[in-house]
Amino acid sequence: MNKIVSLAFLAAGIVVALFGLSEMNSFTSDISRMFTGAPTDRSIWMLAGGAALLVLGVTGLATGSRRH
């Protein structure tokens, strides 16, 4: 995987995870948590997507592309 693509995945993962954290602390999520005991599905999916992008980015940077 190209390092530029890995850095893009890493940056996108950070942004999406931060949006997920912000969504988890929103008024809508508070109302959902009051009735169901859990935050909204949107915030959970954003956190999961951000984590997946972070893993892809870190893995891509750790392995790198080796040319002989």
C-alpha positions in Angstrom: 0.0 0.0 0.0 1.3 3.4 -0.9 2.3 5.6 2.1 0.2 8.5 0.8 -2.9 6.4 0.8 -2.0 5.1 4.3 -1.6 8.6 5.5 -5.0 9.5 4.0 -6.6 6.6 5.7 -5.0 7.6 9.0 -6.2 11.2 8.7 -9.7 10.2 7.6 -9.8 7.8 10.5 -9.0 10.5 13.0 -11.6 12.9 11.5 -14.3 10.3 11.4 -13.6 9.1 15.0 -13.7 12.7 16.2 -17.0 13.2 14.5 -18.2 10.0 16.1 -17.2 11.3 19.5 -18.9 14.6 18.9 -22.0 12.8 17.7 -22.0 10.6 20.8 -22.1 13.7 23.0 -24.9 15.4 21.0 -28.4 16.1 22.2 -29.9 13.4 20.0 -27.6 10.8 21.4 -28.5 11.9 24.9 -32.2 11.5 24.2 -31.5 8.0 22.7 -29.4 7.1 25.7 -32.2 8.2 28.0 -34.8 5.9 26.4 -32.7 2.9 25.2 -29.6 3.1 27.3 -27.3 3.3 24.2 -26.1 6.1 22.0 -27.4 6.5 18.4 -26.5 4.0 15.8 -24.9 6.8 13.7 -22.4 7.6 16.4 -21.5 3.9 16.9 -21.0 3.5 13.1 -18.8 6.6 12.9 -16.6 5.4 15.8 -16.3 1.9 14.2 -15.6 3.3 10.8 -13.0 5.7 12.2 -11.3 2.8 14.1 -11.2 0.7 10.9 -9.7 3.5 8.9 -7.1 4.1 11.7 -6.2 0.4 11.6 -5.8 0.5 7.8 -3.6 3.6 8.0 -1.4 2.3 10.7 -1.0 -1.1 9.1 -0.2 0.5 5.8 2.4 2.7 7.3 3.9 -0.2 9.4 4.3 -2.6 6.5 5.1 0.0 3.8 6.0 -0.9 0.2 9.3 -2.6 -0.3 11.0 -2.3 -3.7 13.9 -4.4 -4.7 
